[in-house]
Amino acid sequence: QVQLVESGGGSVQAGGSLRLSCVASGTIFSINAMDWVRQAPGKPRELVAHITSGGSTNYADSVKGRFTISRDNAKNTVYLQMNSLKPEDTAVYYCMMNRILDGNHYWGQGTQVTVSS
């Protein structure tokens, strides 16, 4: 059974930094691309960052230059380093795996990030 567990959220002031982690279990982590997705109250989910199995990355325009996604396959973990945080970054952040073996999307439970001005 695939499990994704996020951690690292919290409350920071604008301009601050946080690093989110997502540990995967129950599947072969290294062959799967991973995403960080966020959802703010009253807004649709937004794909924030994507990393392929080979380490190529893509970012939403709203976070380019401020956020960095990375992965450590030895630890079955994907990270999201968030710098220069803005109040509009406030959201619940989820990691998501589009699992190659079955084509299903697996989600973590989410971690809250709150940025105050």
C-alpha positions as CSV (number, residue, x, y, z in Angstrom):
1,Q,0.0,0.0,0.0
2,V,1.4,3.3,-1.1
3,Q,1.8,5.9,1.7
4,L,3.0,9.5,1.4
5,V,3.7,11.4,4.6
6,E,4.5,15.1,4.6
7,S,6.2,17.2,7.2
8,G,7.8,20.5,7.7
9,G,4.9,22.9,7.5
10,G,4.4,25.7,9.9
11,S,3.9,29.5,10.4
12,V,6.5,32.0,9.2
13,Q,6.7,35.6,8.4
14,A,6.9,36.9,4.9
15,G,10.4,36.6,3.6
16,G,11.0,33.5,5.6
17,S,11.8,29.9,4.6
18,L,10.5,26.4,5.1
19,R,11.5,23.0,3.9
20,L,8.8,20.4,3.3
21,S,9.5,16.7,3.2
22,C,7.5,13.8,1.9
23,V,8.5,10.3,2.6
24,A,7.1,7.5,0.4
25,S,6.6,3.9,1.3
26,G,4.9,0.8,-0.2
27,T,6.3,1.3,-3.7
28,I,9.5,1.8,-5.7
29,F,10.0,5.5,-5.2
30,S,12.9,6.1,-7.6
31,I,11.0,5.3,-10.8
32,N,8.1,7.7,-10.1
33,A,7.8,11.4,-10.8
34,M,6.6,13.4,-7.8
35,D,4.7,16.6,-7.4
36,W,4.0,19.2,-4.8
37,V,0.5,20.6,-5.0
38,R,-1.1,23.3,-2.8
39,Q,-4.6,24.4,-2.1
40,A,-5.5,27.6,-0.5
41,P,-9.0,28.2,1.1
42,G,-11.6,28.8,-1.6
43,K,-9.1,28.2,-4.4
44,P,-8.5,25.2,-6.7
45,R,-5.5,23.0,-6.3
46,E,-2.4,24.4,-7.9
47,L,0.6,22.3,-9.1
48,V,3.6,24.0,-7.5
49,A,6.5,21.8,-8.6
50,H,7.3,18.6,-10.4
51,I,10.3,16.4,-10.5
52,T,10.8,13.5,-12.8
53,S,12.5,10.2,-11.9
54,G,15.6,11.5,-13.6
55,G,15.6,14.7,-11.6
56,S,14.3,17.2,-14.2
57,T,12.1,19.9,-12.6
58,N,9.3,22.2,-13.5
59,Y,7.7,25.0,-11.5
60,A,4.6,27.1,-11.4
61,D,5.3,30.7,-12.5
62,S,4.2,31.9,-9.1
63,V,7.1,30.1,-7.3
64,K,9.9,30.1,-9.9
65,G,13.1,31.4,-8.4
66,R,11.8,30.9,-4.8
67,F,11.0,27.2,-4.5
68,T,13.2,24.2,-5.2
69,I,12.0,20.7,-5.5
70,S,14.5,17.8,-5.0
71,R,14.6,14.2,-4.2
72,D,16.7,11.7,-2.4
73,N,15.9,8.2,-3.7
74,A,18.0,6.5,-1.1
75,K,15.6,8.0,1.5
76,N,12.4,7.7,-0.6
77,T,11.9,11.4,0.1
78,V,11.0,14.4,-2.0
79,Y,11.6,17.9,-0.7
80,L,10.3,21.4,-1.3
81,Q,12.6,24.2,-0.2
82,M,10.6,27.4,0.0
83,N,12.4,30.7,0.3
84,S,11.2,34.3,0.2
85,L,7.7,33.2,1.3
86,K,4.8,35.4,0.6
87,P,1.3,35.6,2.3
88,E,-0.1,34.2,-1.0
89,D,1.9,31.0,-0.5
90,T,-0.4,30.2,2.5
91,A,-2.0,26.9,1.7
92,V,-2.1,23.2,2.5
93,Y,0.7,21.5,0.7
94,Y,0.4,18.0,-0.6
95,C,2.9,15.7,-2.2
96,M,1.5,13.5,-5.0
97,M,2.8,10.5,-6.9
98,N,1.4,9.5,-10.3
99,R,2.5,5.9,-9.9
100,I,3.8,4.3,-13.1
101,L,2.8,0.7,-12.1
102,D,-0.9,1.3,-11.9
103,G,-1.5,4.9,-13.2
104,N,-3.1,5.9,-9.9
105,H,-2.5,9.2,-8.1
106,Y,-1.5,8.9,-4.5
107,W,-1.7,11.8,-2.1
108,G,-0.2,12.6,1.3
109,Q,-2.3,14.0,4.1
110,G,-1.1,17.5,3.5
111,T,0.9,20.0,5.7
112,Q,-0.2,23.5,6.4
113,V,2.0,26.5,5.5
114,T,0.9,29.9,6.8
115,V,2.8,33.0,5.9
116,S,2.0,36.2,7.7
117,S,2.7,39.7,6.5
